[in-house]
Amino acid sequence: MSQDQDKPGRSERNSSESEDDPQDALDNPEQSVRKKIRQNTPSPSRASMPQASPPQFVSVEELMETAKGVTNMVLAHEIVVNGGFQIKPAELPENSLEKRVRDIVHKAFWDCLEAQLKEDPPSYDHAIKLVGEIKEALLSFLLPGHTRLRNQITEALDLELIKQEAENGALDISKLAEFIIGMMGTLCAPARDEEIKKLKEIREIVPLFRAIFSVLDLMKMDMANFAVSSIRPHLMQQSVEYERKKFQELYEKQPNSLALVTEWLQGAADGLKSRPPPAVGEAAASPSRIPALCPLAVQNHAYLRLLKWEHLQKPFPETVLMDQTRFQEMQLELDQLIFTGAVLLVAFNAAGTALSGLQGFTNKLKTAIRVLLTGQHLPSFNLTETLATISEKVCAEVNGSLSQHGFTPLTPEKEAVLKGQIQALANPENSICKLIDSRTQIFLESYLASGYQKSIPAVPGGLGPIQRELEEIAVKYVRLVNYNKMVFSPYYDAVLRNILNKEETAPLPGKPEEE
């Protein structure tokens, strides 16, 4: 069984993640980076928060109430945004103090039960208490209409009657266990049938009780996850108002709760002002760009900045803090995709038009590149060495495919040039990487500016080989941004009014201020 066989009442945690498997890194890009993100992202409480106002003294009760409100808001947001949200059991780290203490306490409990049952005559005090807990658990699984099952459980697990039987030496604890296992089999999900079958094979009373509580824990999680999936459609209808209300309560208790948002939006407005006009090719590739310094343009540019965020140096804005991990995942995926697109662009430029139309070759080469780039953001990752390996792989694949389709392989001179161009991508100022990065930003900005239109904007030139992956990221990104806008648009509008009003009243460049 996947669950530790312990007494019930163990803590559970909310989780939307599964353990990463290095072999699944390519197939599960969202999950493959979660562990790295959590290890490298500073906690909001540890980030250097700017002091917008003098510290205020609050009572413990106010602090606990605020923390509870934030916890509820985060939980509701996670349920709505993450379609794969599930409750999973807490797994304590091996050799941790907490795990050792828990194991010692549980072992002492079960040893005490075993000692009582071996007395002459046996003492059933602990066993009866456990039966009472099992009874409560079984009743908690019932719906209001399960009257017959409720009566069966109440009659078969009548604690007063069980105590009398124990006092008179007439208690058949094996018969009670048989009823409990049968009722668990009736109430459990089909996925637990195997665990129920294993319970029927256990003959010793103490191991059987431990296993029963273990399976009951799994059934409780099944019930909780069923409840989550049931309330998700209803929660989505109210989540925008609920999150906004909870944030407003937090804002009223902490008036400086928008300090980082103001700094974030101000930086976006400054970035738009200083951004040079798009080149002719970029303008054609992005017909929906919003050139004016208007609230929508500033918001969209601010959201794009989240994909270039320095997470270890700068705290995340308050209104997007709950989605920091998601934005960072997309940032890491985009960084890998930019390198992949740059390598492919160099490879197809060297091979000419002979291989550009071969979708199978493109997918094979792209898969190999992404596998080699796995772990790109780990401190131990050596980009120079990896690009050298990629250059060898690309040359071999290109020559093999050229020969297979009747074309002349690359000459040694062209191979050397191709390898050099690929290895040069390690330079942060490499023009090819900067081109792919710029056009990726243009595409995402066009997608944001298109609002809720169903059609996806055209992908700029040079991004064709990575179009599918880029569109997948864009869909997730825009969905997350649009939801955030719906929740926090009143706050953004208020902050942007102040920012843009200052911009309008500011003197024009070269014009002296009027006294």
N, C-alpha and C positions, 0 to 999 in steps of 0.2 A: 504493500500500500504506500501511496505517496505521502501519507500523513504520519507524523510521529504519533506513536500510540501513547497518548498521555491523557490525563484527566481533563474533562471539558473545562471551559472557561478560559482557555488560552486566548491571548490577544490576537486579533486579526488586523490586517492592514489593507488599505485601499491600494490597488495596484492596477495599472494598465499595461504592464510590461511583462515580458517573459525573459528568461535567461538568454543572453546572447550566445549564439554558436558561431564561431569564426567561419564555418562552412556555409552558414546562411547569410553572411554579410551582404552578398550581392543580391540575393533574392528578397531580403528584408532590410532595405536601406534605412527605414524609419527606426527599426529596433537595433540595428548593428552599431549605432553611434550613441545610444542612450547612456550606456555605462561610461563611455569616455566623457560625455557631456557632464554627467553628474560628478565625475571625479575632477573635472577641470573648471566647472562653473562655480563661482563663489556664491555662497548663500546670501540672499538679500539682507539678512541681518548682519552679515559680516562685511558687506560692501561699505565703502566710505560714502555715507550719505551726507550731502551738503546740508548745513543747518540754515534753514530758511527763517526760523524764528527761535526765540529762546526756549529751552526745554520746559515742558509743563509737567507738574506733578499730578499723577493720577493714582487712584486707589487700586488695590488688588482686584476688587470686584469689577471695576471699570475695565481693567486690563484683561481679565478673564472673559468678560462679556464681548470685548472687541475681538479677542482671539477666536472665540467661538463663532462670531459672525463671519470672520475671514475664512475660517475652516469650512463653514457651511457654503460660503460662496465659491470657494475653490472646488469643493466636492460637486456642487451642482454644475459648475462650468465643465469639469472633467467628464461628467456623465453625458452632457450635451455634445461637447466637441469631439470626444473620443468614442467612436462607435464600438470599439473593442474593449471598453472599460469593463473590468471584472474585479470582484473581491477575491483575494487569494490569501492563503494562510501565511502568517509571519514565519519566516525561516531564520532562526538565530544563527549567527556565524559560528562555525565550528571552533571549539576551544575558547569561546568567549565566556566571560564571567557569568553573564546572564544565563547562557545555556547550561553551564555547569551547575549553577544554583537551581535552575528549574529541574534539571534531571535528578539532582539529589533529592529535592523535595518530593517529586513524583515517585521516585523509587521508594522513598520512606513511606509514602502513602500506600502504595501497592503492597509493600512488604508487611505493613501493619494489617492490611485486609487479609493477606494470606495467613498471617499468624492467627488472626481471630477465627478464620474458617477451620484451622487445624486444631483449635482447642477442643477439649472433650468435657462437656458438649460444645459444639461450635457456637461462636458468638456472631450474630448477624447484624450488629448495630451499624457498622460501616456499609455493609451490603445493602441494607434497607434504605439508607440515605442515598446510595447510588441509584437504587431503583426509583426513588422519588425524583431524582434529577432526570433520569431517563424518561419517566412519565411526563414531566413538564416539557421536555424536548419534543416528545411525540405529539403532545397536545398542541404545541406551537406550530406544527406543520399543517394542522387542519384548517380548512376554510369553514366559514359559518354554517354552510350546508351539510357538513360531514357529521351529522348527528349520530348515525349508527356507529361509525368508527370511534367517535368520542365516548359513547357509552361502553363500547368494548374495552377501550383503554382504561377507563375509570373503574370498571368492574374487575378486570383482570389484574390491575395494579393498585388495588385498594390497600393502602399502606397499613391501616388499622388491622385489617384482616391478616395481612402478611406478618405483622408483629405478633398477633395472637398465635398464628401457626408456628412462628419461630419459638415462642415461649413454650409451646406444647410439643416441640420436637417434630412437628408435622410439615415443616416447610420444605417444599421441593424446588430448590433454586434453579435446577436445570430446566424444569417446566416453565418457570418464569422467563428464563433466557430464551427458550424456544418461542414463546409468545412474542417477546420483544423483537427477536430477529424476523419473525414472520410479519409483524406490523411494520418494521422498517422496510422490508421488501415491498410492502404494499404502498408505502408513502414515498419511497426514494425515486429519483430519476432513473431512466433506463441505463444511464452511464455508470450507475453504482451497482448494477446487478452482479458484477464480478466480485465486488467487495462483500456483498451479502452472501454470496456463495461460499466465500472463504470463511465467513463467520460460522457457518453451519459445520465446518470441518474442525473447529476448535473444541476440544473436550475439557480442558482445564478451566476452572471458573475464573480465576484472576486474569489470565491472558485473554479470556473471552470478554470480560468486562472492559479491559483496556481497548480491545479491538472495537467493541461496540461504541465506546465514546469517540474513538477515532473516526469511525464511519459517520456517527452523528454530527461531528464537526464538518465533515464534507457535505452532508445533507443540509446543514445550516447555511453553508456558503452557496450551495445550489439554490436554495430558497431565496437568499439575499440577491443573487445575480438575476434570478427570475423577476424579483421585485424591481430591480434596477431597469431591466429591459422593458418591463411593463409601464413604468412611470416615465420612461424617456420621451415618448411622443407627447405626453401631457406637459412634461417639464420644458420641452423645447418651446412650447407656446408661451410659457411664462418666464423663461429663463432670462430674457432680455430685461424685463421689468425687475425681476428678482435680483439679478446681479447689479443693476443700476441702483436699486434701493439699498442693497448691502454696502455698496461703495459709498453711497451718499451718507449712510450712517457712520462709516469710517471717516469720511471727509469732515463730517461735523465734529467728530472727536479729535481729529488731527488736521487742522486747517492747512498745513503745509503738504498735504498728501498729493498735490499736483505740481510740486517743485520740479521733479524730474521730467514730468510731461511737458511743462513749460520750456524747460531747457532743450528737450528733444525737438519740439515743434519750432522753437526759435532757431535751432541749428538747421532744421530743414528749410526754413525760410531764407536764412543766410546762404545756404547752399544753392538754392534756386536763383538767388540774385547774382551770385558769382559764377553760375554755370554758363559756359560759352554757348552760343546758339548751335543747334545740331548741324552736322555736316549734311550735304545734299543727300547722300545715300541713307543716312540715319533718318532724316526727315521723311523720306519716301517709305522707309521701313516702318515708321511709326506715325501714321497719319492722325492717330487719336491723341497725340501728346498735347498737353495743355500748357501753352507757353506763358500765360499770364500768371502773375503772383496772386492767385485766388485761393480761398480756403481748401478747395478740392485738390489743387495742384500741390499745395504745401503738405496736406495730409498724405497724399500718395507718395510724395518724395520722402516723407518721414518714415512711412512703412518700408520703403526700399532701403533706407539707412539701417533698418533692423537686420537686414541680410548682410551687412558689413560691420556689424557691431563688435567692438573689442570687449568681450564679456569679462575678461579678467581685470580690465582697467576701469570700466565704466559701469555703474549700476543701471539696470534696465528701468525704463519708464514704468510708473506705478500701474497704469491701466493695461499694460501688456505683460505684466510680470508673471501672471499665471500661465502664459503661453511662451515663456522664455525658452524652455527646452525645445518646444516645437520649432520656434524660429531658428534656434541654433542648429537643430537637425537639418532644416532646409538650407541653412548657410553652408554647412559641411557638405551636403549633397551637391549644392551648386558649385562649390569650390572644386570638388572632384570632377564634376561634369565639365567645368571650364577647361581643366587640363585634358580631359578625354577629348573634347571637341577640338582643342588646339592640336593635339597629336594627330587626330584624324584629318584635320585640314592640311597639315604638313604632309602626311602620308599620301593623300589623294592628289595633292599638288605635284608630288614627286612621281607618282604613278601615271599621271595624266588622266584622260577620260576613259582609259581601258577598264578600270576597276570601279569607277564612281557609281555605275548603275547596278552593281552586283550587291543586292541587299544581304544575301547570305554572307558574303565576305565582310561587309560592313559590320554586321552583328557579331560575327566571330572575332573580328579585330577589336571591336568596342568592348566585348565581354572580357577579353584578355587584358586590355588596358585597365579596366575598372577593377579587376581582381588584383593586379599588381599595385594599384593605387590604394587598396584597402589599408586603413590605418594611417592615412596621409597626415592626420592631425595629431598623431601621437608624438610625444617628444623624441622617442627613439627612431622615428621614421626619417630615413635619409633620402631626400628627394633627388639629389644628384645621382646616387647609385641606382635608384629606382628608374629614373629616366634613361640611364644607360642600359639597363636591362630591357626596358620597353623599346628602346631604339633597335636593339638586336632582334627582339621578337617581331617588331613591325617589318624590318627588312626581310626577315625570313618568310613572314606571311605574304608580303607583297611579291617577292620573287617567286614563291610557290604558286600563288594565284596567277601571276602573269604567265608562267610556264604552262600551268594547267589549261589556260584559255588560249594558248597559241601565240602569246606575245613575248617579246624579247625581255629577259630579266634586266634588272638595273645593272649598270656597269659598276665596277668597284669605286669609281670616282663619284657616281651619283649616290651610291650607298653611303659613302663617307659624308657627303653633303647632307643626306637625309638624317643620318645619325647625329650630326652636329646640330642640325636645326631642332631636333627633338630634345637633345640634351640642353640646348640653349633656353628651353622653356623654364628651366629652374630659376632664371633671372627674373626678379619681380617686375623689372621694367621691360620685359620681352613684349614686343609690339603685337605678336600674334595672340598671346594670352590676353593682353589688354583689349584687343579687338573683340575676341570672343566674349570677354567679360562685359564690355560696353554694349554689345548687341544683345546679350542676355538681359541686361538691365533695361534696355529699350523694350524688349519683348514683354517683360514683366510689368513695366510701366504702362505699356499699351493695354495689357490685359486689365490692369487696375482701372485705367481710364475708361474702358469699355463698359464699366458698371456691371449690370446684371444681364447683359446680352448673352445669348446662348452660344453664339459663334465665337470661336477662338481666333484672335488676331493672327495675321500671317507671320510666320517665323522669318526673321531677317536672314539674308544670305550668309552662308557659311555655317549655319546651325542645323542644316538638314540632317546630318548623321546623328545628332543628339536630339532631334525634334520630339520624339515620343517621350523620352525621359524629362525633357524640359517642360512639356505640356503637363505631365503628371505632377511635377512640382508646382507649376503655376496654378493648377486647379486647387491643390491643397492650400497654397499660399493665399489665393484670392478668397477662398471660402473662409479662412481664418480671419483675414483682414475685414471682410464685409461683416462678419459677426461682431468683431470688435468695434467697428464703426457704429453698428446698431445700438450696442450697449452704451458706449461712451461718447456718442456724437454731441450731446449737450455740453459736456465738459470741453471737448475739443473746440466747439464753436465759440465758447466763451473765451478760451485762451487765445484762439486765433484772431478774434475780434480785437483784443488788446495788442497782439503782435502786429497785425496788418494796419491797425489805426496808427501805430507808431511809425510804420513804414510810410504811410501816406503823408503824415505830418513832418517827416524828416526832410531836411533841405536837400535839394537836388545836388548831385556831384558838381563841384566847382562853383556853387552858388553860396555866398556867405549867409549866415543866419541873421535874421532880422533881430535887432535889439528891441 
